[in-house]
């Protein structure tokens, strides 16, 4: 086995889904097929025109920008990139070993679980027997779109196999868990207009859902990516280039859909007094200088046409993100037909809040998410440890434990309810949740 190291700081999460009432397999009989859903950035991207891999690459050609086009019609904002596989491992340099991402999980399913990998277009009799499928997807696009794509692939395969009652277990990482949740709650349907109530249409296709490090209550790292971009230099033992800038992130609707809810993020003033900020309100972005057009490099980084479309696109992406969060928190009377298993880390310092500070020199607000010392306007010095105590909580280093479990609490405590069939928390890093041997053993036992 090759060395394992964490690669992406932004939300690599695997989600597994579980149905509490479907047929169960036994240890001696055939096992339900498994689907692996990677997290954001966990699928490769290829240029259909040049047939070259664009993501993950340390350097990219100028015509291989990962930015999506911008317009208020989010569904039409498409380019020439497509996903062909999940990222199993990556090669940073010829003199370094490959870094495993999802390969170790696949290896465990094959060697210890008795599964074999099957393809979505396989109609052979063994395609759904003791098999697993990977679900690569364009992680830049709308989570609802990808959830519907998942259901379409499942139902197409079931029709080919002539097995209408077949159900799948799902292992999903990070944002992949949000995709699995939506697929379970609404099947192949868009977000309902007006009042939202889940149909649980996905229950006919899904049996068990395991959420590994899923940001069920959002993550402030989504806000950080939109304000500062995302780097992976602090997660690898070698210097490395930035994965994408805030200008790239701005064009990616799925990042907006992982913004924290009002319960998932706290923003403080310089005295650590909580502020009432609705992160889904565009006026808050203008008020606190979060808007992309407030960036000094805005005119340089975006063309005239892009600048023309930036605000209409932003309003559409933010409104869609709010509706997505409302959809996965919606409640239907009675016990939901699918149960969920929660798996996450509980010991790493994880970003959970921000401080907004007035920059008198530049006459603008500065948002601090990475803890550091600062001086209040009255001259009081605040230490980095004091800031860290306010801005971090326990989790897996990327997703807080609170975000993993909070949105799944009983109805009388939260606005949403997903039945928790089981959980497992241990001291592990976000990206290593899928490669941890103890977690894999737990998964393999529950998949039977």
Residue pairs with C-beta under 8 A, 6 or more apart in sequence:
1 100
1 104
1 107
2 89
2 97
2 98
2 99
2 100
2 103
3 97
3 98
3 99
3 100
4 99
4 100
4 104
4 432
4 435
5 99
5 100
5 235
5 236
5 237
6 12
6 235
6 236
6 429
6 430
6 431
6 432
7 56
7 90
7 99
7 101
7 232
7 235
7 236
7 431
8 40
8 41
8 42
8 230
8 232
8 235
8 243
8 431
9 221
9 230
9 231
9 232
9 234
9 235
9 398
10 40
10 41
10 221
10 222
10 225
10 230
10 243
10 398
11 39
11 40
11 41
11 174
11 175
11 213
11 215
11 219
11 221
11 222
11 258
11 398
11 399
11 430
12 38
12 39
12 40
12 41
12 42
12 101
12 173
12 174
12 213
12 398
12 430
12 431
12 434
13 39
13 40
13 172
13 173
13 174
13 175
13 176
13 177
13 211
13 212
13 213
13 214
13 215
13 399
13 430
13 433
14 36
14 37
14 38
14 39
14 102
14 105
14 171
14 172
14 173
14 174
14 176
14 177
14 210
14 212
14 213
14 433
14 434
15 37
15 170
15 171
15 172
15 173
15 174
15 176
15 177
15 178
15 179
15 180
15 181
15 209
15 210
15 211
15 212
15 214
16 34
16 169
16 170
16 171
16 172
16 180
16 208
16 209
16 210
16 211
16 212
16 341
16 343
16 443
17 168
17 169
17 170
17 172
17 180
17 181
17 183
17 184
17 206
17 207
17 208
17 209
17 210
17 338
17 340
18 169
18 206
18 207
18 208
18 209
18 210
18 338
18 339
18 340
18 341
18 421
18 446
19 167
19 203
19 206
19 207
19 208
19 209
19 337
19 338
19 339
20 337
20 338
20 339
20 419
20 421
21 203
21 337
22 167
22 203
22 207
23 165
23 167
23 207
24 207
25 31
25 32
25 448
26 448
27 448
30 129
30 130
31 113
31 114
31 115
31 130
31 447
31 448
32 166
32 167
32 168
32 169
32 207
32 208
32 447
33 118
33 128
33 129
33 130
33 131
33 132
33 133
33 166
33 168
33 169
34 109
34 115
34 131
34 132
34 133
34 168
34 169
34 170
34 171
34 447
35 132
35 133
35 134
35 135
35 150
35 154
35 168
35 169
35 170
35 171
35 172
36 86
36 102
36 105
36 106
36 132
36 133
36 134
36 135
36 171
36 172
37 135
37 137
37 150
37 170
37 171
37 172
37 173
37 176
37 177
37 179
37 180
38 86
38 87
38 101
38 102
38 134
38 135
38 136
38 139
38 172
38 173
38 174
38 176
39 139
39 172
39 173
39 174
39 175
39 176
39 177
39 213
40 139
40 174
40 175
40 254
40 255
40 258
41 55
41 56
41 87
41 139
41 243
42 86
42 87
42 101
42 102
42 139
42 173
42 174
42 176
43 83
43 85
43 86
43 87
43 136
43 137
43 138
43 139
44 53
44 55
44 56
44 83
44 84
44 85
44 86
44 87
44 136
45 53
45 54
45 55
45 66
45 81
45 82
45 83
45 138
46 52
46 53
46 54
46 81
46 82
46 83
46 84
47 53
47 54
47 63
47 64
47 80
47 81
48 80
48 81
48 82
49 80
50 61
50 63
50 64
52 61
52 64
54 60
54 64
54 66
54 81
55 66
55 81
56 87
56 90
56 243
57 64
58 92
58 240
58 241
59 241
60 66
64 81
65 248
66 81
66 140
66 244
66 248
67 79
67 247
67 248
67 251
67 252
68 77
68 78
68 79
68 140
68 141
68 251
68 252
68 253
69 76
69 77
69 78
69 79
69 251
70 77
70 251
70 306
70 309
70 310
70 313
71 77
71 309
71 312
71 313
72 309
72 312
72 313
72 315
72 316
73 316
74 142
74 253
74 313
74 316
74 317
74 320
75 142
75 145
77 251
77 253
77 313
81 138
82 138
83 136
83 137
83 138
83 139
84 136
85 134
85 136
86 101
86 102
86 134
86 135
86 136
87 101
87 102
88 100
88 101
88 102
88 103
88 106
89 98
89 99
89 100
89 101
89 103
90 98
90 99
90 101
91 98
91 99
92 99
92 236
92 238
92 240
93 238
96 238
99 236
100 435
101 431
101 434
102 134
102 173
102 434
104 434
104 435
104 440
105 171
105 434
105 435
105 440
106 117
106 132
106 134
108 437
108 440
108 443
108 444
109 115
109 132
109 444
110 116
110 117
112 440
112 441
112 444
113 444
113 447
114 130
115 130
115 131
115 132
116 126
116 130
116 131
116 132
117 131
117 132
117 133
117 134
118 126
118 127
118 128
118 131
118 132
118 133
119 127
119 133
120 133
120 153
120 156
120 157
123 160
123 161
125 161
127 157
127 160
127 161
128 157
128 161
128 163
128 166
133 168
135 150
135 153
135 176
137 146
137 149
137 150
137 179
138 146
139 146
139 175
139 254
140 251
140 252
140 253
140 254
141 253
141 254
142 253
142 254
142 257
142 320
142 324
143 175
143 178
143 179
143 182
143 254
143 257
143 324
144 182
144 186
144 190
144 191
144 324
144 327
146 179
147 179
147 180
147 182
147 183
147 186
148 183
148 187
148 188
148 189
148 190
150 179
150 180
150 183
151 183
151 187
151 188
151 201
151 202
151 205
152 188
154 168
154 205
155 188
155 205
158 164
158 166
158 205
167 204
167 205
167 206
167 207
168 205
168 206
168 207
169 206
169 207
169 208
169 209
169 210
169 447
170 180
170 206
170 208
170 209
170 210
171 210
171 212
171 434
171 443
172 179
172 180
172 209
172 210
172 211
172 212
172 214
173 212
173 213
173 214
173 433
173 434
174 212
174 213
174 214
174 215
174 398
174 399
174 430
175 214
175 215
175 254
175 258
176 214
177 209
177 211
177 212
177 213
177 214
177 215
177 216
178 214
178 215
178 216
178 257
178 258
178 328
180 206
180 209
180 211
181 209
181 211
181 214
181 216
181 328
181 340
181 418
182 324
182 327
182 328
183 202
183 205
183 206
184 200
184 202
184 203
184 206
184 209
184 338
185 198
185 199
185 200
185 201
185 202
185 327
185 328
185 330
186 192
186 198
186 199
186 201
186 202
186 327
187 199
187 201
187 202
187 204
187 205
188 201
189 199
189 201
191 323
191 324
191 326
191 327
192 327
196 323
196 326
196 327
196 330
197 330
197 331
197 332
198 327
198 330
198 331
198 332
198 336
199 332
200 332
200 336
200 337
200 338
202 338
203 337
203 338
206 338
208 339
208 341
208 421
208 446
208 447
209 338
209 339
209 340
209 341
210 340
210 341
210 343
210 443
210 446
211 340
211 341
211 342
211 343
211 344
211 404
212 343
212 344
212 433
212 434
212 439
213 343
213 344
213 345
213 396
213 398
213 399
213 404
213 430
213 433
214 342
214 344
214 399
214 404
215 222
215 258
215 264
215 399
215 403
215 404
216 328
216 403
216 404
216 405
216 406
216 407
216 408
217 260
217 261
217 263
217 264
217 402
217 403
217 404
217 406
217 407
218 258
218 259
218 260
218 261
218 264
218 265
218 325
218 403
219 258
219 260
219 264
219 351
219 398
219 399
219 400
219 403
220 260
220 264
220 265
220 351
220 352
220 353
220 354
220 369
221 351
221 369
221 398
222 255
222 256
222 258
222 259
222 260
223 259
223 260
223 265
223 279
223 290
223 354
223 367
223 369
224 230
224 351
224 369
224 370
225 244
225 246
225 249
225 255
226 246
226 249
226 250
226 255
226 256
226 259
226 290
227 246
227 290
227 367
227 369
228 246
228 369
229 242
229 243
229 244
229 245
229 246
229 247
229 248
229 249
230 242
230 243
230 244
230 249
231 240
231 242
231 243
232 240
232 243
233 239
233 240
233 241
233 242
235 431
245 301
246 292
246 295
247 292
247 295
247 297
247 301
247 302
249 255
250 292
250 310
250 314
251 313
253 317
253 320
253 321
256 317
256 318
256 320
256 321
257 320
257 321
257 324
257 325
259 265
259 279
259 280
259 321
259 325
260 279
260 403
261 325
261 329
261 407
262 278
263 406
263 414
264 402
264 403
264 406
264 407
265 279
265 352
265 353
265 354
266 274
266 352
266 353
266 354
267 274
267 275
267 277
267 353
267 354
267 355
267 356
267 367
268 274
268 275
268 353
268 354
268 355
268 356
268 390
269 275
269 355
269 356
270 355
270 356
270 357
270 358
270 374
270 376
270 377
270 382
271 376
272 355
272 390
275 356
277 284
277 288
278 284
280 318
280 319
280 321
280 322
280 325
282 291
282 314
282 315
282 318
284 290
285 291
285 314
285 318
286 294
287 365
288 356
288 365
288 367
289 364
289 365
289 366
289 367
290 367
291 314
292 298
292 302
292 310
292 314
293 307
293 310
293 311
294 364
295 301
298 307
299 307
302 310
328 407
328 416
329 407
329 414
329 415
329 416
330 416
331 411
331 415
331 416
331 417
335 419
336 417
336 418
336 419
338 418
338 419
339 418
339 419
339 420
339 421
340 408
340 418
340 419
340 420
340 421
341 420
341 421
341 422
341 423
341 424
341 446
342 404
342 405
342 408
342 420
342 422
342 423
342 424
342 425
343 423
343 424
343 425
343 433
343 439
343 442
343 443
344 395
344 396
344 399
344 401
344 404
344 405
344 424
344 425
344 433
345 395
345 396
345 397
345 399
345 401
345 425
345 426
345 427
345 428
345 429
345 430
345 433
346 394
346 395
346 396
346 401
346 425
346 426
346 427
347 394
347 426
347 427
348 394
348 395
348 396
348 397
348 427
348 429
348 430
349 388
349 392
349 393
349 394
349 397
350 392
350 393
350 394
350 395
350 396
350 397
350 398
350 399
350 400
350 401
351 369
351 370
351 391
351 392
351 400
352 391
352 392
352 393
352 395
352 400
352 402
352 403
353 390
353 391
353 392
354 367
354 368
354 369
354 391
355 367
355 368
355 374
355 387
355 390
355 391
356 365
356 366
356 367
356 368
357 365
357 366
357 367
357 368
357 374
358 365
358 366
358 377
359 365
359 366
360 377
368 374
368 387
368 391
369 391
371 384
371 387
371 388
371 391
371 392
372 384
372 387
373 381
373 382
373 383
373 384
373 387
374 381
374 382
374 387
375 381
375 382
376 382
393 400
393 401
393 402
394 400
394 401
395 401
395 402
395 403
395 404
395 430
396 428
396 429
396 430
396 433
397 429
397 430
398 430
398 431
399 430
401 425
405 420
405 423
406 414
407 414
407 416
407 418
408 414
408 416
408 417
408 418
408 420
409 417
410 417
411 417
422 446
424 439
424 442
426 436
426 438
426 439
428 436
428 439
433 439
